[in-house]
Amino acid sequence: MLRILCYVVKNDVIRISLYIRRYHCILFCVSKRLNLYFLKITWLSQFSSFSLIGKEIDFFTYQRKRRELGKPCNFQEVEIKSFTYTKQNAVIPPYVQRNPNHIILDNIAEYSEHSVNTERVSTRDQVMFHKEGGWPQGIDPAEATDQNKYRRRFEKDSAFAVAVNELKNTIESCIKQNNQIDLFEEYFLNEESEHQVENLSTKTLMLFKDQNSGFKRGVTEISWHPEGPVKAAVSYAITRFQQMPEGMSKNSYVWDLQTPNSPEVQLESQSPLTNLMYNPRLVDQIGGGCYNGLVAIWDVKKGKGPAIISPVEKSHHDPVTHFQWLFSKTGTECVTTSTDGRALWWDTRQMGQGPVESLNVLEGTGQNDMQIGATVLEYNVEAGPTKFVIGTEMGSILIAMRKPKKPVEISSRLGVENGRHLGPIVSINRSNPNPKYFLSVGDWSAKIWVEDIKTPIMRTKYHGSYLTDGCWSPTRNGVFFLTRKDGWMDVWDYYYRQNEIAFSHKVSETALTCIKINSNGGTHHHAGRLVAIGDQDGTVTLLELCDSLYQLQPREKDVINEMFEREARKEKNLNDAIKKQQDMAKRAVPKDNKAALKWEQRKAELISEVEQQFSSLIKKEEEKQLDQQYKELDSPKQGKKEKKQAEPPKEEEKKPESQKSEEEGGQGAGAEGEQQGEQEGEGQGEQEGEGQGEGEGQGEQEGQGEGQGEGQGEGQQGEGQQGGEGEQEGEGQGGGQPDP
């Protein structure tokens, strides 16, 4: 057992220093009173002795077994070794400073982009019956007497008066605050900005995708529900000729905005629908035209199939291009157009008997004019209940009038002489604030028309892609929308500027086919705020416009009306000036110029004679060639010999100098005859000059018909002379034919 003694000065030591030697150690202690104590400890094998020099102190004894102390210390005297680091001056190799020194530092985190296709979640609506609750047992909510008895009994309760008193104090404090400061005061109520402050924008609300998974069908028409933007009927079809695959679905759908994943109603038909529209009076009826020319009426309450359908023999022969309900007391009249060149008026009560009235779409006024296809029709009650605007495949616009007890007739034709579209018209739409003006869309531009003028008063620039549809804003006078084949929607705002597009939005990667804006407001959306756009893949995109695109701007109505009236006056003045110039040109030509009339008649006769002679010559040549081919087939050797005999001798070998001189003389005489004929024609009139020219040409043709023409110099001398004589005779006679 090794006993270790430690001496501690009670509450007096501030520093202790220990010096260790080989056989003993000295411990120095400095007290707070600056007294120095040191203790010498001698190391023994079992016990340690110590001697204390200085003040008497207390000591404590600690005991521990030897094996717990570890290996005993064995100190030895060795030489001093230095372990410090010595810096060595290494030889630095020669180097060149980099100037300038560019360092690029970046602390942007690296991101990776991944695309994941999630499965489509199908949702449905669950109907739940809610019964009025909160009444105690024994009281029927449907009985008013039971409710009144319970209320009287409850009002007599003392707790009821306390609760009313507490509510009274709270409401009284709020009323006092409101009397001091009006919390709902609008400081800038009467101040309006003259220009748009908001940036134009649109927001995609939802997508309605075609349920036909096998083939991609294009959206042909969209119709909003008459009671508001709560439902929309959409028709689907492939309108390209003979591009409809077998087994393709022919159904169309009615979509509810609350459930965009699945259609609410399915419309079944024998042929794909190319056009459809809600009945504004009977909102449960939907009318549409089919690709095979039939007209059908659906009743949503009765089922999926059509309730009324037109007979095949009395329907259109081509696909129906437009279906329109008419304003009537019964709400059963409608009109359809087709590319077969007819517009048919129907009464759904007499659909089996065929159309009530029909109109042949003619661009001209003659009876023998050909019918042209009607592509679109516009009908607006405010513009006139008997007035119809029809767009044609030729790019012109026709206005038809349907007066009572009279057949339908075309009253005016717009764009026939000037201003028509370069392709079929795809849309005609009247402005709701200004029904007098209407918009037409076709080729690469849109034009604004007025019924009194036969040329457009305003037109847009040519777009970079073909236009497919367009419509006016139902709330703003100067805003209209256009859809393009490259998937963009363009917004024109004539109140803002007339030479450029105000706003463009990329809707789809495929071609857009139709566009419709809600004209009636609802609970959640105002009129003119929702835009439904269909594309070629069967997807309907629902967009929400910003406030600036559907809210009427200050003084917009007056500014747009003044602009349209100014342009209409300008176009009318230009048309009047052109008519005056044409009348002046007609007056400049004398009416009694019989020579001019005779010359026109003679010219027509000469042209017909020349055409007959030319055709007879061609027939003779063809007959000769056929006879020669038959001879070669009968006897090939004899045909070759006849060919060799029939070949004329070369000019250099066979023609003598006398014949050459006679031919040159004949050519010179012919040239002199031509000059004389021209001079005589100038003196005697244009009629004789033409006759001389013809005589000369006939003489040349006779010379060639005999085998060797005088101009070619391949015939004999007598034939060459006959050709020259023929020319001279024709020139001298002034239009007479040479003697063969």
C-alpha positions in Angstrom: 0.0 0.0 0.0 1.4 3.3 -1.0 0.3 6.2 1.1 0.2 9.6 -0.5 0.1 12.6 1.7 -1.1 15.9 0.5 -0.9 19.1 2.6 -3.3 21.9 1.9 -3.3 25.3 3.5 -6.9 26.1 4.4 -8.3 28.9 2.3 -4.9 30.5 1.9 -3.2 29.0 -1.2 -3.3 31.0 -4.4 -0.5 29.4 -6.4 1.2 26.0 -6.3 4.4 25.1 -8.2 5.9 21.6 -8.3 9.5 20.7 -9.2 10.2 17.0 -9.7 13.6 15.5 -9.2 14.9 11.9 -9.3 14.3 10.9 -5.6 12.3 13.8 -4.4 10.0 16.7 -5.4 9.6 20.1 -4.0 6.2 21.8 -3.8 6.0 25.6 -3.5 2.9 27.2 -2.2 2.2 30.9 -2.2 -0.5 32.0 0.2 -2.9 35.0 0.0 -0.8 36.6 2.7 2.3 36.4 0.5 3.8 33.7 2.8 5.9 31.1 1.0 5.6 27.4 1.9 7.5 24.6 0.3 7.3 20.9 0.9 10.0 18.4 0.1 8.8 14.9 -0.6 11.2 12.0 -0.7 10.2 9.0 -2.8 10.3 5.7 -0.9 9.4 2.2 -1.9 6.4 2.0 0.4 6.0 5.3 2.3 7.0 8.8 1.5 8.4 11.1 4.1 8.1 14.8 3.9 9.5 17.8 5.7 7.6 21.0 6.0 9.5 24.3 6.3 7.4 27.1 7.5 4.0 27.4 9.0 2.1 24.4 10.5 -0.6 23.1 8.3 -3.3 20.4 8.3 -2.8 17.4 6.2 -5.0 14.6 4.7 -4.1 11.0 3.9 -5.3 9.2 0.8 -4.7 5.4 0.4 -4.9 3.3 -2.8 -3.7 -0.1 -3.9 -0.5 -0.2 -6.0 -2.1 -2.0 -8.9 -4.4 0.9 -9.4 -1.6 3.4 -9.8 -0.2 1.9 -13.0 3.4 1.5 -13.9 5.9 3.4 -11.7 7.7 6.4 -13.2 11.4 5.9 -14.1 13.1 9.2 -14.9 16.5 9.3 -16.6 18.9 12.1 -17.5 19.4 12.4 -21.2 20.7 15.0 -23.6 18.5 17.9 -24.6 16.8 17.5 -27.9 15.1 20.3 -29.9 11.9 19.5 -31.7 11.2 23.0 -33.2 10.6 23.7 -36.9 13.4 25.4 -38.7 12.4 27.3 -41.9 14.5 26.5 -44.9 15.0 29.0 -47.7 14.1 26.8 -50.7 15.0 27.9 -54.2 11.9 29.2 -55.9 11.8 28.5 -59.7 11.3 31.4 -62.0 7.7 32.2 -62.8 5.6 34.9 -64.7 2.8 36.8 -63.1 -0.6 36.3 -64.7 -2.0 39.7 -65.7 -4.9 40.1 -65.8 -6.2 37.2 -63.7 -9.8 36.2 -64.3 -11.7 34.1 -61.8 -15.3 33.2 -62.2 -17.2 32.4 -59.0 -20.8 31.2 -58.8 -22.9 30.4 -55.9 -26.0 29.4 -57.8 -27.2 25.9 -56.9 -27.5 23.4 -59.7 -31.0 22.1 -60.4 -32.2 19.2 -62.6 -35.5 19.3 -64.4 -37.7 16.2 -64.7 -41.1 15.7 -66.2 -43.6 13.3 -64.7 -46.9 12.2 -66.2 -49.4 11.8 -63.5 -52.6 9.8 -64.0 -55.8 11.7 -64.5 -58.0 11.7 -61.4 -61.6 11.3 -62.2 -64.0 12.9 -59.8 -67.8 12.8 -59.5 -70.5 14.6 -57.6 -72.4 12.9 -54.8 -75.9 14.0 -54.1 -76.8 14.5 -50.4 -80.2 15.5 -49.0 -79.8 18.2 -46.3 -82.7 18.4 -43.8 -83.2 21.5 -41.6 -81.8 20.8 -38.1 -81.1 22.6 -34.8 -84.6 22.2 -33.5 -85.3 20.2 -30.3 -87.0 16.9 -30.5 -90.8 17.1 -30.8 -90.8 20.2 -33.0 -91.5 19.9 -36.7 -89.5 22.4 -38.7 -92.1 22.4 -41.4 -94.9 23.6 -39.1 -94.7 27.4 -38.5 -96.9 27.2 -35.4 -94.5 24.9 -33.6 -91.6 27.2 -34.4 -93.4 30.3 -33.1 -94.3 28.5 -29.9 -90.7 27.5 -29.3 -89.5 31.0 -30.1 -91.9 32.6 -27.6 -90.9 30.2 -24.9 -87.2 30.8 -25.6 -87.7 34.6 -25.5 -89.3 34.4 -22.0 -86.1 32.9 -20.6 -84.0 35.2 -18.4 -80.8 34.2 -20.1 -82.1 35.5 -23.4 -82.4 39.1 -22.1 -78.9 39.0 -20.7 -77.5 37.8 -24.1 -79.4 40.5 -26.0 -78.1 43.2 -23.6 -74.5 42.1 -24.2 -74.9 42.2 -27.9 -76.5 45.6 -27.6 -73.4 47.1 -26.0 -71.1 45.7 -28.6 -73.2 46.9 -31.5 -73.5 50.4 -29.9 -69.8 50.8 -29.7 -69.4 49.8 -33.4 -72.1 52.3 -34.5 -70.4 55.1 -32.6 -67.1 54.3 -34.3 -68.7 54.3 -37.7 -70.3 57.7 -37.0 -66.9 59.2 -36.3 -65.1 57.5 -39.2 -66.8 55.9 -42.3 -64.9 52.7 -42.7 -66.5 52.0 -46.1 -65.9 55.4 -47.6 -64.5 55.4 -51.2 -62.2 58.3 -51.6 -61.7 58.1 -55.4 -65.3 57.2 -56.3 -65.9 59.7 -59.1 -62.3 59.8 -60.5 -61.6 57.6 -63.5 -58.3 57.1 -65.4 -58.4 57.9 -69.0 -55.9 55.2 -70.0 -55.4 51.6 -69.2 -53.2 51.1 -66.1 -53.5 47.3 -65.8 -51.2 45.1 -67.9 -53.3 42.9 -70.2 -53.3 39.2 -69.2 -55.3 36.0 -69.3 -55.6 33.1 -66.9 -56.3 29.5 -67.9 -59.1 28.2 -65.7 -59.7 24.6 -66.9 -59.5 22.2 -69.9 -62.3 20.1 -71.4 -60.7 17.1 -73.3 -62.5 14.9 -75.8 -63.5 11.6 -74.3 -62.8 9.8 -77.6 -59.4 8.1 -77.0 -59.0 6.4 -80.3 -58.9 9.4 -82.7 -58.3 13.1 -82.4 -61.3 15.1 -83.5 -61.4 18.8 -83.9 -63.7 21.1 -82.0 -66.2 22.5 -84.6 -68.5 24.7 -82.5 -69.0 25.9 -78.9 -72.3 27.2 -77.5 -72.7 28.8 -74.0 -75.8 28.1 -72.0 -78.4 31.0 -72.3 -78.8 31.4 -68.6 -75.1 32.1 -67.9 -71.6 30.6 -68.0 -72.5 27.4 -66.2 -72.6 24.9 -69.1 -71.2 24.7 -72.6 -72.2 22.4 -75.5 -69.3 21.3 -77.7 -69.4 19.5 -81.1 -66.6 17.4 -82.5 -65.8 16.3 -86.1 -63.1 15.9 -88.7 -64.1 18.3 -91.4 -61.3 17.5 -93.9 -62.6 15.6 -97.0 -62.4 11.8 -96.7 -60.2 12.0 -93.6 -62.7 10.5 -91.2 -61.5 7.1 -90.0 -63.8 4.1 -89.5 -65.0 3.5 -86.0 -64.6 7.1 -84.9 -67.0 8.3 -82.3 -69.7 10.6 -83.5 -70.9 11.9 -80.1 -70.8 15.4 -78.8 -70.9 16.6 -75.2 -72.3 19.1 -72.8 -69.8 20.2 -70.2 -70.5 21.6 -66.7 -67.9 24.1 -65.4 -68.1 22.5 -61.9 -67.1 19.0 -63.2 -64.6 19.5 -66.0 -63.3 15.9 -65.9 -66.4 14.2 -67.3 -69.2 15.5 -69.5 -72.6 16.0 -68.0 -74.7 15.1 -71.1 -73.7 13.0 -74.2 -75.3 13.9 -77.6 -75.5 10.9 -79.9 -76.0 11.3 -83.7 -75.7 9.3 -86.9 -73.1 11.6 -88.3 -70.6 13.9 -86.5 -71.9 17.4 -85.6 -70.4 20.3 -87.5 -72.4 23.0 -85.7 -74.8 23.3 -82.7 -76.5 25.9 -80.6 -78.6 26.2 -77.5 -82.2 27.3 -78.0 -82.4 30.8 -76.3 -86.1 30.3 -75.4 -86.2 26.5 -74.6 -82.9 26.1 -72.8 -83.2 22.3 -72.7 -83.2 22.0 -76.5 -80.0 21.9 -78.5 -80.1 22.1 -82.3 -77.3 21.2 -84.7 -76.2 20.3 -88.2 -74.5 17.1 -89.2 -71.7 16.3 -91.6 -74.1 14.4 -93.9 -76.3 17.4 -94.2 -79.1 16.4 -91.7 -80.5 18.8 -89.1 -81.3 17.4 -85.6 -82.8 18.7 -82.4 -81.9 17.2 -79.0 -83.9 17.5 -75.8 -81.6 17.0 -72.8 -84.5 15.9 -70.6 -85.6 13.1 -73.0 -82.3 11.3 -73.5 -79.1 11.1 -75.5 -80.5 10.6 -79.0 -82.0 13.3 -81.2 -85.7 14.0 -80.6 -86.3 15.5 -84.1 -84.4 14.9 -87.3 -84.9 16.1 -90.8 -85.5 13.8 -93.8 -82.5 12.9 -95.9 -84.1 13.7 -99.3 -85.1 17.2 -98.1 -81.9 18.2 -96.2 -78.6 19.6 -97.4 -76.4 17.7 -99.8 -73.2 18.9 -98.2 -72.1 19.3 -94.5 -74.0 21.9 -92.6 -71.7 24.9 -92.0 -73.9 27.0 -89.6 -77.0 26.4 -87.5 -78.9 29.4 -86.0 -82.0 29.7 -83.9 -84.4 32.5 -84.9 -86.3 35.0 -82.7 -89.9 33.9 -82.7 -92.8 33.6 -80.3 -92.7 29.8 -80.3 -88.9 29.4 -80.3 -89.1 26.6 -82.9 -87.7 28.3 -86.1 -84.1 28.0 -87.2 -82.0 28.4 -90.3 -79.0 26.4 -91.7 -76.4 27.0 -94.4 -74.3 24.6 -96.3 -71.6 24.4 -99.0 -74.2 23.1 -101.4 -75.2 26.7 -102.1 -78.4 26.8 -100.2 -79.8 28.4 -97.0 -82.8 26.6 -95.5 -85.4 27.8 -93.0 -86.9 25.2 -90.7 -89.8 24.8 -88.2 -89.1 22.1 -85.7 -92.8 21.3 -85.4 -92.8 20.5 -89.2 -89.3 19.1 -89.5 -90.5 15.9 -91.3 -92.1 18.0 -94.1 -88.8 19.6 -95.0 -87.7 23.3 -95.0 -90.2 26.1 -94.8 -88.2 28.3 -97.2 -85.0 28.1 -99.1 -82.6 30.5 -100.8 -80.0 29.8 -103.5 -76.8 31.6 -102.7 -75.8 33.5 -105.9 -73.1 36.0 -106.2 -74.5 37.5 -109.4 -78.0 38.7 -110.4 -78.5 36.5 -113.4 -80.6 33.4 -113.5 -77.9 31.3 -115.0 -75.3 32.2 -112.4 -73.7 29.3 -110.5 -74.5 28.7 -106.8 -71.6 29.2 -104.4 -71.2 27.6 -101.0 -72.4 29.4 -97.9 -69.8 29.0 -95.1 -71.3 31.1 -92.2 -74.4 33.0 -91.3 -75.0 35.9 -88.8 -78.4 36.8 -87.3 -79.1 39.5 -84.7 -82.5 40.6 -83.6 -81.3 44.2 -82.8 -80.0 44.6 -86.4 -83.3 43.4 -87.8 -85.4 40.2 -87.2 -85.7 39.6 -91.0 -82.1 40.4 -91.9 -79.5 37.6 -92.5 -75.8 38.1 -93.3 -74.3 35.2 -95.3 -70.6 34.6 -95.9 -69.5 32.6 -99.0 -66.7 30.5 -100.1 -65.6 33.2 -102.7 -64.9 35.7 -99.9 -68.0 37.9 -100.6 -70.9 38.8 -98.2 -74.6 38.6 -99.1 -77.4 40.2 -97.1 -80.7 38.4 -97.4 -84.2 39.7 -96.4 -87.0 37.4 -95.3 -90.2 39.5 -95.3 -93.6 38.0 -94.4 -95.6 36.5 -97.2 -92.7 37.0 -99.6 -89.9 34.7 -100.7 -86.4 35.2 -99.3 -84.3 37.4 -101.6 -80.8 38.8 -101.6 -81.0 42.6 -101.1 -77.3 43.6 -101.4 -73.9 42.0 -102.1 -70.8 43.3 -100.4 -67.2 42.9 -101.6 -68.2 41.5 -105.0 -66.3 44.2 -107.0 -63.7 45.2 -104.4 -62.7 44.3 -100.8 -63.6 40.6 -100.7 -61.5 38.1 -98.8 -58.9 36.0 -100.6 -60.5 32.8 -99.3 -63.7 31.5 -97.7 -65.2 33.5 -94.9 -64.9 31.6 -91.6 -66.8 34.0 -89.3 -69.2 36.9 -89.3 -70.1 38.5 -86.1 -72.1 41.7 -85.3 -71.0 44.0 -82.5 -73.5 43.9 -79.6 -73.1 47.6 -78.7 -73.2 48.6 -82.4 -75.2 46.1 -84.4 -74.9 48.2 -87.5 -71.2 47.2 -87.9 -70.1 43.6 -88.3 -66.8 41.8 -88.4 -65.8 39.2 -91.1 -62.8 36.9 -90.7 -61.2 35.1 -93.7 -57.7 34.3 -95.2 -55.1 36.2 -93.1 -57.1 39.3 -92.1 -60.3 40.6 -90.5 -62.5 43.4 -91.9 -65.2 45.6 -90.5 -68.2 46.4 -92.7 -71.3 48.5 -92.6 -74.4 47.5 -94.5 -74.7 50.7 -96.5 -71.2 50.5 -98.1 -70.1 47.6 -100.4 -66.5 47.8 -99.4 -64.9 47.3 -95.9 -64.4 50.5 -93.9 -61.5 49.1 -91.8 -59.2 46.0 -92.0 -56.4 44.5 -90.0 -52.9 43.8 -91.3 -52.2 40.3 -92.6 -51.3 38.0 -89.8 -48.4 35.5 -90.0 -50.8 32.5 -89.9 -54.2 31.7 -91.4 -57.1 32.9 -89.3 -59.7 30.3 -88.3 -62.4 32.2 -86.3 -63.1 35.6 -84.6 -65.8 37.4 -82.6 -66.5 40.8 -81.0 -66.3 41.4 -77.3 -69.9 41.5 -75.9 -69.1 44.3 -73.5 -66.5 46.5 -75.1 -67.1 48.3 -78.4 -63.6 48.3 -79.8 -62.3 44.9 -78.8 -62.4 41.7 -81.0 -60.7 38.4 -80.7 -59.0 36.3 -83.5 -57.8 32.7 -83.5 -55.0 31.4 -85.7 -53.8 28.1 -87.1 -50.5 28.3 -85.2 -52.2 28.1 -81.8 -52.2 31.8 -80.9 -55.1 34.0 -79.9 -54.9 37.7 -80.9 -56.8 40.6 -79.2 -57.3 43.8 -81.1 -58.3 46.9 -79.2 -59.2 49.8 -81.5 -59.8 52.1 -78.6 -56.1 51.7 -77.7 -54.5 51.5 -81.1 -55.6 50.4 -84.6 -52.3 49.4 -86.3 -51.0 46.6 -84.0 -52.3 43.7 -81.9 -52.9 44.7 -78.3 -52.4 41.3 -76.8 -51.4 37.8 -77.9 -51.7 34.5 -76.0 -50.4 31.0 -76.8 -53.3 28.7 -76.2 -52.3 25.4 -77.8 -49.6 23.7 -79.8 -52.2 22.7 -82.5 -54.4 24.8 -84.7 -57.3 26.7 -83.0 -60.7 26.1 -84.6 -63.3 28.2 -82.8 -63.8 30.8 -80.1 -66.9 31.8 -78.1 -67.3 34.5 -75.3 -70.0 34.3 -72.7 -72.5 37.1 -73.4 -74.6 36.5 -70.3 -73.2 37.0 -66.8 -73.6 34.6 -63.9 -73.1 34.3 -60.2 -69.3 33.9 -60.3 -68.4 35.5 -63.6 -69.4 38.7 -65.4 -70.5 38.9 -69.1 -67.6 38.9 -71.5 -65.0 37.6 -69.0 -64.8 33.9 -70.0 -63.4 32.8 -73.3 -63.8 29.2 -74.6 -61.4 28.2 -77.4 -61.4 24.9 -79.2 -58.4 23.3 -81.0 -57.8 20.6 -83.6 -57.1 17.9 -81.0 -60.5 18.2 -79.3 -59.5 20.3 -76.3 -61.5 23.2 -75.1 -59.5 25.8 -73.1 -61.4 28.1 -70.8 -59.6 31.5 -70.3 -60.4 34.3 -67.9 -59.7 37.8 -69.1 -58.4 40.6 -67.0 -60.6 43.6 -66.1 -59.2 45.8 -68.9 -60.3 43.4 -71.6 -63.9 43.1 -70.7 -64.8 46.2 -68.7 -66.0 49.2 -70.7 -63.4 52.0 -70.7 -64.3 55.7 -70.1 -65.7 57.4 -73.3 -65.0 54.2 -75.3 -68.5 54.0 -76.8 -68.4 57.6 -78.1 -64.8 57.3 -79.4 -65.5 54.0 -81.3 -68.7 55.3 -82.8 -67.0 58.5 -84.1 -64.2 56.4 -85.5 -66.5 54.0 -87.4 -68.6 56.9 -88.7 -65.5 58.8 -89.9 -64.2 55.7 -91.8 -67.6 55.0 -93.3 -67.9 58.6 -94.6 -64.4 58.4 -96.1 -65.1 55.1 -97.8 -68.4 56.4 -99.2 -66.7 59.5 -100.6 -64.0 57.3 -102.3 -66.7 55.2 -103.9 -68.5 58.3 -105.1 -65.3 59.6 -106.6 -64.6 56.4 -108.4 -68.2 56.3 -109.9 -67.8 59.9 -111.1 -64.6 59.0 -112.9 -66.2 55.9 -114.5 -69.2 58.1 -115.7 -66.8 60.6 -117.2 -64.9 57.9 -119.1 -68.2 56.6 -120.5 -69.2 60.1 -121.6 -65.9 60.6 -123.4 -66.7 57.8 -125.9 -69.4 59.0 -128.5 -72.5 56.9 -128.6 -72.9 57.1 -132.5 -69.5 55.6 -133.3 -70.8 53.0 -135.7 -67.3 52.4 -137.1 -66.0 51.2 -133.7 -69.0 48.8 -133.3 -68.5 47.4 -136.8 -64.8 47.0 -136.1 -65.6 45.0 -132.9 -67.9 42.7 -134.8 -65.5 42.2 -137.7 -62.7 41.5 -135.2 -64.8 38.8 -133.5 -65.6 37.2 -136.9 -62.0 37.2 -138.0 -60.9 35.6 -134.7 -63.5 32.8 -135.1 -62.4 32.1 -138.7 -58.8 31.9 -137.8 -59.6 29.5 -134.9 -61.6 27.3 -137.3 -58.9 27.2 -139.9 -56.2 26.4 -137.3 -58.3 23.5 -135.9 -58.9 22.1 -139.4 -55.1 22.2 -140.2 -54.4 20.4 -136.9 -56.9 17.7 -137.8 -55.4 17.2 -141.3 -51.9 16.8 -139.8 -53.1 14.3 -137.3 -54.9 12.3 -140.0 -51.8 12.2 -142.2 -49.7 11.0 -139.3 -52.1 8.2 -138.5 -52.2 7.1 -142.2 -48.4 7.1 -142.3 -48.3 5.0 -139.1 -50.8 2.5 -140.5 -48.7 2.2 -143.7 -45.6 1.5 -141.7 -47.3 -1.2 -139.7 -48.6 -2.9 -142.9 -45.3 -2.8 -144.9 -42.4 -1.5 -142.9 -39.9 -1.9 -145.9 -42.1 -0.1 -148.4 -42.7 2.7 -145.8 -38.9 3.3 -145.5 -38.5 3.5 -149.3 -41.4 6.0 -149.6 -39.8 8.0 -146.8 -36.5 8.2 -148.7 -38.2 9.2 -151.9 -40.3 11.8 -150.2 -37.3 13.4 -148.6 -36.5 16.7 -150.5 -33.1 17.3 -151.9 -30.7 19.6 -150.0 -30.8 23.3 -150.9 -27.1 23.5 -151.7 -27.2 20.6 -154.2 -30.6 21.0 -156.0 -31.4 24.7 -156.1 -29.9 26.6 -159.0 -29.0 30.3 -158.7 -32.0 31.4 -160.7 -34.4 29.7 -158.4 -32.7 31.3 -155.4 -32.9 34.7 -156.9 -36.6 34.2 -157.7 -37.3 33.1 -154.1 -35.5 36.1 -152.8 -37.5 38.3 -155.1 -40.7 36.6 -153.9 -39.7 37.2 -150.2 -38.9 40.9 -151.0 -42.3 41.2 -152.7 -44.0 39.7 -149.7 -42.3 42.2 -147.4 -43.2 45.1 -149.6 -46.7 43.8 -149.7 -46.8 43.8 -145.9 -45.6 47.4 -145.8 -48.1 48.5 -148.4 -50.9 46.6 -146.5 -50.0 48.4 -143.3 -49.9 51.8 -145.0 -53.3 51.0 -146.7 -54.7 49.9 -143.3 -53.6 53.2 -141.8 -55.4 55.1 -144.5 -58.5 53.0 -144.8 -59.1 51.9 -141.1 -58.0 49.3 -138.7 -60.4 46.8 -140.2 -58.7 46.6 -143.5 -55.2 46.3 -141.9 -56.2 43.3 -140.0 -57.8 41.7 -143.0 -54.5 42.2 -144.9 -52.6 40.6 -142.2 -54.9 37.6 -142.2 -54.7 37.3 -146.0 -50.9 37.2 -145.8 -51.0 34.6 -143.1 -53.4 32.4 -145.1 -51.2 32.7 -148.1 -48.2 31.5 -146.1 -50.2 28.6 -144.7 -51.2 27.5 -148.2 -47.6 27.5 -149.2 -46.7 25.3 -146.3 -49.7 23.0 -146.8 -48.5 22.1 -150.3 -45.3 20.8 -148.9 -42.7 23.5 -149.4 -43.5 26.9 -148.0 -42.1 30.0 -149.6 -40.6 31.2 -146.2 -38.7 28.0 -145.7 -37.5 27.8 -149.3 -37.8 24.0 -149.4 -40.3 23.6 -152.3 -40.0 23.9 -156.0 -40.0 27.1 -158.0 -43.7 27.0 -159.0 -44.9 26.3 -155.5 -42.7 29.2 -154.2 -44.2 31.4 -156.8 -47.7 30.4 -155.8 -46.9 31.2 -152.1 -45.6 34.6 -153.1 -48.7 35.2 -155.3 -50.9 34.2 -152.4 -49.2 36.7 -150.2 -49.5 39.5 -152.8 -53.2 38.7 -153.5 -54.0 38.7 -149.8 -52.3 42.0 -149.3 -54.0 43.6 -152.3 -57.4 42.4 -151.4 -57.2 43.6 -147.8 -58.6 40.6 -145.9 -59.7 38.3 -148.8 -58.5 34.8 -149.0 -55.9 33.8 -151.7 -57.0 31.6 -154.6 -55.8 28.1 -154.0 
